[in-house]
Amino acid sequence: MQVEKFYYDNRTVKNFAYATILWGVVGMLAGLYVALQLVFPALNFTQYGSFGRLRPLHTNAVIFAFVGNGMFMGIYYSLQRLCKARMFSDTLSKIHFWGWQLIIVAAAITLPMGITASKEYAELEWPIDIAITLIWVVFGINMFGTIIKRREKHLYVAIWFYIATFVTVAVLHIVNSMELPISLTKSYSLYAGVQDALVQWWYGHNAVAFFLTTPYLGLMYYFMPKAANRPVYSYKLSIIHFWALIFLYIWAGPHHLLYTALPNWAQSLGVVFSAMLIFPSWGGMINGLLTLRGAWDKVRDDVILKFMVVAVTAYGMATFEGPMLSLKSISAISHYTDWIVAHVHVGALGWNGMLTFGILYWLIPRLFNTPLYSKKIANRHFWLGTLGIVFYAVPMYWAGFTQSSMWKQFTDAGQLKYTFLETVTYMKPFYAMRSLGGTLYLIGALFMVYNLYKTVRAGKLVADEAAEAAPLEKEYVKHAGEHWHRAFERKPVQFMIISLVVILIGGAVEMIPTFMIKSNVPTIASVKPYTPLELQGRDIYVREGCYLCHSQMIRPFRSETERYGEYSKAGEFIYDHPFQWGSKRTGPDLAREGTGNLKKTNGWHFRHFREPSSMSEGSIMPPYAFMLEQNLDTSTTKAKINAMITLGVPYEKGFADVANANLMEQAKSIADNLKTDSIRVSPNKEVIALISYIQRLGKDISNEPKNK
């Protein structure tokens, strides 16, 4: 049989490996800094470095820069060897690498500037969204071109997960990024309120599923057997694991919205499918761990296997906890608390982080044809990373349960026992301990940087690694007793189409009725569009990331209706592009902030924005004194009103032409009111717009809270 000689491209793998290391450290530093801001609010000393602007920078850096580059590093290395072929195009590989890095740099510039779409894990504005789409297509062409020209008949299980990742992330990104541009740096979501929330968490949950999970399962299926020198435990289990996982995962998004204004049927679907997810998830974990059968003695001595075992174990823990948190009784306790922060970081630090570290330690010596500089330093990294996860997660679990208990506690007289601020100040020691855990994890990563640097210096890159393989047979004959699934593995395009159909079913069933059947989002006659000043104030609220600490969704619990007022209804949010329900309460809910016993004077809000602790002793909220100096940009008002009209908000005909006059009239009214409180401020300042928005919240719903 004729054997063809060719060369694997290791240069692109090296580039992605370097980027993984660099952005990993950057993302962890950003995470540590925002964690410390909750302990030492004085660290919010500039508007470009406030918690609300840096927290999305941290999540984007970890997800798309650290894990994203790690994913591409592993895929580019493993795909070539599984297909016995060089990547389809060196040019596309370069475009993919540099394009992805430019996207990350664009995120690092725009997010601290407050340029954000305010959607969790999808904060980047529309020009960057388009760039992501283009680079993702480049990646897809390169990947499928490689698969099609392969010299291996069947697609190994890792490639199944790579294919599912590509098609699903493409669908998620395109659907969730549908937005109407106002300018180069501003857009409004095409969806509003309940529908926007459903699309966002369909995206948000499945970004975790298909960006942080499925590609890393593919890497697990390749690198863990390689590191252990053992075959995967079960081929049949991998089939069940793959198809069940991608089908069930796509339904689970609504479990992020339990007890909200989302229709109950959609919430119930999310609960049912989330509960079922434990079976394929643990099937994958079991397949990974049982791959080590007969090799557990190696784990004691092999630091790479130690990283991988902790990673797969963390995956198992996170995927047990996920279905549990989706149960309504547990969600009632955990949602909006630091419990969710702990859960997310067990996955990010444990599953993604530790597996990435293990792969880097296995890969870099092979790319540079030299042994690892120091196994001793790698072992120190392992223990620092493992202890870092423990010191991070345990305090956050404790904090979350304590938060929820304090929020719900009543006195014997039937009054709420704690003010919200008391629950915030009580959390500071837990946040400090979390910061210690993050510091340990970061120090471990820095040990790795030094170790890999010394390894690279000692070796030389094998940029083009020689290989040989027989060409793929054009005719394929099915052998007796061959597993039926092999037929799919010979047809990558058909495999991609079937995967696409499987993942589209759940999203379609949940979203189409929510958009097409009007009764799912009943309107409320008293709910009116925002005034131009309120709309500008809302955009400032979005810019500053206020939604990251404040929710605008009162759940139907006695503790919440007593504290905040009437529970939230679907019809309240029909003009909200994007929605602002939030996912974490570091501060109190603001849904009724402008009405009832929660209503505060304009002067109170002015002083609170200028220096939060002056009005709420012990507050950890960043100061927004710069808004007292910065002029409101009214040049965009007309475009914003016209955009809202395009999106279906019922402003009167010609209103956009007089919007700025209306804005200044309301702004002068607020400025005049502030004078009565001995505060003199020009009506054209940003703080006036933000006050107008905060004072609007809840006004359209007349019920008043009974107690704060």
Sequence and secondary structure as in RCSB ss.txt:
>XXXX:A:sequence
MQVEKFYYDNRTVKNFAYATILWGVVGMLAGLYVALQLVFPALNFTQYGSFGRLRPLHTNAVIFAFVGNGMFMGI
YYSLQRLCKARMFSDTLSKIHFWGWQLIIVAAAITLPMGITASKEYAELEWPIDIAITLIWVVFGINMFGTIIKR
REKHLYVAIWFYIATFVTVAVLHIVNSMELPISLTKSYSLYAGVQDALVQWWYGHNAVAFFLTTPYLGLMYYFMP
KAANRPVYSYKLSIIHFWALIFLYIWAGPHHLLYTALPNWAQSLGVVFSAMLIFPSWGGMINGLLTLRGAWDKVR
DDVILKFMVVAVTAYGMATFEGPMLSLKSISAISHYTDWIVAHVHVGALGWNGMLTFGILYWLIPRLFNTPLYSK
KIANRHFWLGTLGIVFYAVPMYWAGFTQSSMWKQFTDAGQLKYTFLETVTYMKPFYAMRSLGGTLYLIGALFMVY
NLYKTVRAGKLVADEAAEAAPLEKEYVKHAGEHWHRAFERKPVQFMIISLVVILIGGAVEMIPTFMIKSNVPTIA
SVKPYTPLELQGRDIYVREGCYLCHSQMIRPFRSETERYGEYSKAGEFIYDHPFQWGSKRTGPDLAREGTGNLKK
TNGWHFRHFREPSSMSEGSIMPPYAFMLEQNLDTSTTKAKINAMITLGVPYEKGFADVANANLMEQAKSIADNLK
TDSIRVSPNKEVIALISYIQRLGKDISNEPKNK
>XXXX:A:secstr
   EEEEEE HHHHHHHHHHHHHHHHHHHHHHHHHHHTT GGG  SGGGSHHHHHHHHHHIIIIIIIHHHHHHHH
HHHHHHHHTS  S HHHHHHHHHHHHHHHHHHHHHTTTT     TT  S HHHHHHHHHHHHHHHHHHHHHHHT 
S SS  HHHHHHHHHHHHHHHHHHHHT EEEEETTEEEESS HHHHHHHHHHHHHHHHHHHTTHHHHHHHHHHHH
HHHT   S HHHHHHHHHHHHHHHTT GGGGGTTSSS HHHHHHHHHHHHHTHHHHHHHHHHHHHTTTT HHHHH
H HHHHHHHHHHHHHHHHHHHHHHHTSHHHHHHHTBSHHHHHHHHIIIIIIIIHHHHHHHHHHHHHHTTS  S H
HHHHHHHHHHHHHHHHHHHHHHHHHHHHHHHHH B TTSSBSS HHHHHHTTHHHHHHHHHHHHHHHHHHHHHHH
HHHHHHHHS   SEEEEEE    SS    TT  TTHHHHT HHHHHHHHHHHHHHHHHHHHHHHHH GGGS   T
T     HHHHHHHHHHHHTTGGGT      S HHHHHHT S   GGGGTT SS    SB SS   TTTTSGGG  
 HHHHHHHHH HHHHSTT      GGGGTSB  GGGHHHHHHHHHHTT    TTHHHHHHHHHHHHHHHHHHHHH
TTT    TTBHHHHHHHHHHHTTTTS    S  
